Amino acid sequence: MSEQPTAAATASFDYAMPSLGADMDEGSVVEWLVEVGDRVERGQIVARVETEKSDIDIEIWQPGVVDEIIVPTRRVVPVGTPLMRLRSVDQESSATRPPPRRAPVGSREHVPATPLARRLAAERDIALGEIVGSGPGGAVRARDLATQDVAPAGTEPPPPEPAPTRSERMRTAIADRMSRSNRDIPHYRLERTVDLDALQRHLAAVNDDRPVAERIVPAAAFIRAVARAAARHGELNGTWSDGGFHPGTAVNVSVAISLRTGGLVTPTIAEADRLSLDQTMERLRDYTTAARAGTLRSEWMRADSTITVTNLGERGADLVHGLISPPEVALVGFGRVLERPWVVDGRVVPRPLVEITLGADHRATDGAVGSRFLATLARFLEEPDR
């Protein structure tokens, strides 16, 4: 008699719409990259989710076998909504594991493709084998069918309904969030001018024998200095909710990255105060490249960020007065590095100077705390070997 599967052998779990930032309330799956019966491994990208700001690749962090796709593509659902159901791979025995699927060569199913691409191809009577896929292993994705989307002969396609572009939707989302920030958060603002002569000489020495692609830029030093200062002044590292301040359990720095198409995204560098300068640069490089290529990963879009850094100096702004991103209580802005007159040892000399601003929530701290934070931040930048 064959052994019957136990209840544990059929244990299942749901994979829910993740929170990809503190300002995300809902999202939709643009494209599923798995289908029923597929086995997924920890860290595997299973779908691409559209948020108000960007499309983000989402990973799964528990191995399993896909039992059901619960939410179809393009359906907007709240954060926390189950997207698919999986069978625990740890509980699945060889006796109950379904046999591998085999498709004959030359059949439509044999061509690697995402479920959405298969459905669209079937609806439009397009042979997948004739499409050059852009997905992993040459898999056909939905966007690969765009050029094949032709209306049947003799029909006049209806005019498309006007819809806001991604850039327009992003700007609207940012404007709504910043309106709430300006209305609900009692900001106080402080400024400090910092001499970057020592930092520039330090970076020049570090970058001297490195290829251009591996050099460290000042922005990485700014982020690391903010993280270290936030670790020293925990009153500015945390969130405000339910009428009170909640200190962060780590220093998770949200970095504002502008996109070439307009708008911005804010991936988070987790435990940034523990990273070396090289590690910080590596994170910044990865995030910037992915953000501008539209390939951000969900693990970078954390909802537990504790302080934000915005650097508009490279865009030409001398001074940045940003609005706090709720529920955080502080934002640090860096302006353009300019060579200006500065008094050193009683003499006026040219120095590379940067204007640093702090926007902070008066419910959580006051100007005395903010001033001490800026003093610590300035010391880390002016003495980069510390």
FENDAKA-V594283 format. One record per residue. N is the residue number from 0. OMEGA is omega in degrees with one decimal (* if undefined). Layout:
# FENDAKA-V594283
N:OMEGA / N:OMEGA
This chain:
# FENDAKA-V594283
0:-179.2 / 1:-178.5 / 2:-179.4 / 3:178.0 / 4:178.5 / 5:178.2 / 6:-179.2 / 7:-176.6 / 8:-179.2 / 9:179.2 / 10:-179.2 / 11:177.5 / 12:-179.3 / 13:172.3 / 14:-171.6 / 15:174.7 / 16:-176.6 / 17:172.7 / 18:-175.0 / 19:-178.7 / 20:-176.1 / 21:-177.3 / 22:-178.7 / 23:177.2 / 24:-177.1 / 25:178.8 / 26:177.8 / 27:177.1 / 28:177.1 / 29:-175.6 / 30:172.1 / 31:178.7 / 32:175.5 / 33:176.1 / 34:-177.7 / 35:-179.4 / 36:179.7 / 37:172.0 / 38:-179.2 / 39:-178.9 / 40:179.5 / 41:179.5 / 42:-178.8 / 43:174.8 / 44:-175.4 / 45:-178.6 / 46:172.1 / 47:-176.0 / 48:175.9 / 49:172.7 / 50:179.6 / 51:-174.0 / 52:-174.4 / 53:170.3 / 54:-174.3 / 55:175.3 / 56:-178.5 / 57:-178.8 / 58:172.8 / 59:-172.8 / 60:174.3 / 61:-179.2 / 62:179.0 / 63:177.3 / 64:-176.5 / 65:177.3 / 66:-174.7 / 67:169.1 / 68:-172.6 / 69:-175.8 / 70:178.5 / 71:179.6 / 72:174.9 / 73:174.8 / 74:-179.6 / 75:-178.7 / 76:178.9 / 77:172.4 / 78:-179.7 / 79:178.4 / 80:177.2 / 81:-180.0 / 82:177.7 / 83:179.4 / 84:-177.7 / 85:173.7 / 86:-176.8 / 87:-178.7 / 88:179.6 / 89:-176.7 / 90:-174.7 / 91:179.8 / 92:-179.5 / 93:-179.1 / 94:-176.7 / 95:-177.5 / 96:-179.5 / 97:179.5 / 98:178.9 / 99:178.9 / 100:176.9 / 101:177.5 / 102:-179.6 / 103:177.0 / 104:-179.3 / 105:177.9 / 106:179.8 / 107:-177.7 / 108:-176.9 / 109:-178.9 / 110:178.5 / 111:-177.8 / 112:176.6 / 113:179.7 / 114:179.5 / 115:179.5 / 116:177.8 / 117:-177.7 / 118:179.6 / 119:179.4 / 120:179.2 / 121:-179.6 / 122:-175.4 / 123:-179.7 / 124:178.3 / 125:177.5 / 126:-178.3 / 127:-178.4 / 128:-179.2 / 129:-177.0 / 130:174.5 / 131:-175.9 / 132:179.4 / 133:-178.1 / 134:178.9 / 135:-179.9 / 136:179.9 / 137:-180.0 / 138:178.5 / 139:176.6 / 140:-175.6 / 141:-176.9 / 142:178.7 / 143:-178.8 / 144:-173.7 / 145:-177.4 / 146:179.8 / 147:-174.7 / 148:-176.6 / 149:179.6 / 150:178.4 / 151:-178.4 / 152:176.3 / 153:179.2 / 154:178.2 / 155:-178.0 / 156:179.0 / 157:179.1 / 158:-179.3 / 159:176.5 / 160:179.6 / 161:179.7 / 162:178.8 / 163:177.4 / 164:177.2 / 165:-179.6 / 166:179.5 / 167:178.6 / 168:-179.8 / 169:-179.6 / 170:177.7 / 171:179.3 / 172:179.5 / 173:-179.6 / 174:179.0 / 175:-177.6 / 176:-179.7 / 177:174.0 / 178:178.1 / 179:179.7 / 180:-177.9 / 181:-178.2 / 182:-168.5 / 183:-174.6 / 184:176.3 / 185:-177.4 / 186:158.5 / 187:-172.1 / 188:177.7 / 189:178.9 / 190:174.1 / 191:175.1 / 192:-175.3 / 193:177.5 / 194:-177.0 / 195:-177.7 / 196:-178.9 / 197:179.7 / 198:179.7 / 199:178.0 / 200:178.2 / 201:-179.7 / 202:177.9 / 203:178.8 / 204:-179.8 / 205:-174.2 / 206:-170.2 / 207:-175.7 / 208:-178.6 / 209:171.8 / 210:-174.9 / 211:-175.6 / 212:-176.9 / 213:-178.4 / 214:-180.0 / 215:-180.0 / 216:-178.8 / 217:-178.3 / 218:178.9 / 219:177.6 / 220:177.5 / 221:-178.0 / 222:-178.6 / 223:-179.9 / 224:177.2 / 225:-179.6 / 226:-179.6 / 227:178.0 / 228:178.8 / 229:177.2 / 230:179.5 / 231:-176.2 / 232:-173.9 / 233:178.8 / 234:179.7 / 235:-177.2 / 236:-178.3 / 237:-176.1 / 238:176.4 / 239:177.1 / 240:179.6 / 241:174.8 / 242:-178.9 / 243:179.5 / 244:178.6 / 245:-178.2 / 246:178.5 / 247:176.4 / 248:176.1 / 249:175.8 / 250:-178.4 / 251:-172.4 / 252:174.9 / 253:-174.6 / 254:178.6 / 255:-179.9 / 256:179.2 / 257:-178.8 / 258:-179.1 / 259:-179.9 / 260:-178.5 / 261:-179.4 / 262:-179.8 / 263:173.8 / 264:-175.5 / 265:173.3 / 266:-173.1 / 267:172.8 / 268:-176.0 / 269:178.2 / 270:-173.2 / 271:-179.8 / 272:-179.2 / 273:-175.6 / 274:173.0 / 275:178.2 / 276:178.3 / 277:179.2 / 278:177.4 / 279:178.6 / 280:179.1 / 281:178.2 / 282:-178.9 / 283:179.3 / 284:-179.7 / 285:-176.5 / 286:-178.7 / 287:179.4 / 288:-178.6 / 289:-179.0 / 290:-176.9 / 291:175.4 / 292:-178.9 / 293:-177.6 / 294:176.0 / 295:179.5 / 296:-174.4 / 297:-178.4 / 298:178.7 / 299:-176.3 / 300:-172.4 / 301:177.0 / 302:-175.8 / 303:176.6 / 304:-173.1 / 305:178.1 / 306:-176.6 / 307:173.5 / 308:174.4 / 309:-175.9 / 310:179.8 / 311:179.4 / 312:-179.4 / 313:176.6 / 314:174.6 / 315:-178.8 / 316:177.8 / 317:-174.5 / 318:-178.2 / 319:173.2 / 320:-176.3 / 321:174.8 / 322:-179.1 / 323:176.8 / 324:-177.5 / 325:10.5 / 326:177.7 / 327:-178.6 / 328:-178.7 / 329:174.6 / 330:179.8 / 331:-179.5 / 332:177.7 / 333:177.0 / 334:-176.7 / 335:175.6 / 336:-177.5 / 337:174.2 / 338:-175.9 / 339:177.6 / 340:-178.3 / 341:-178.3 / 342:178.8 / 343:-179.8 / 344:175.8 / 345:180.0 / 346:176.2 / 347:-177.9 / 348:175.9 / 349:179.5 / 350:173.1 / 351:-175.7 / 352:176.1 / 353:175.6 / 354:179.3 / 355:178.8 / 356:174.0 / 357:170.1 / 358:-175.4 / 359:-176.7 / 360:-176.5 / 361:175.9 / 362:-175.8 / 363:-177.1 / 364:176.1 / 365:-176.1 / 366:179.2 / 367:177.8 / 368:179.7 / 369:179.2 / 370:177.9 / 371:177.4 / 372:-179.3 / 373:177.9 / 374:178.2 / 375:178.7 / 376:179.0 / 377:-179.3 / 378:179.4 / 379:-179.9 / 380:-177.9 / 381:177.8 / 382:-172.3 / 383:-179.5 / 384:-178.6 / 385:*
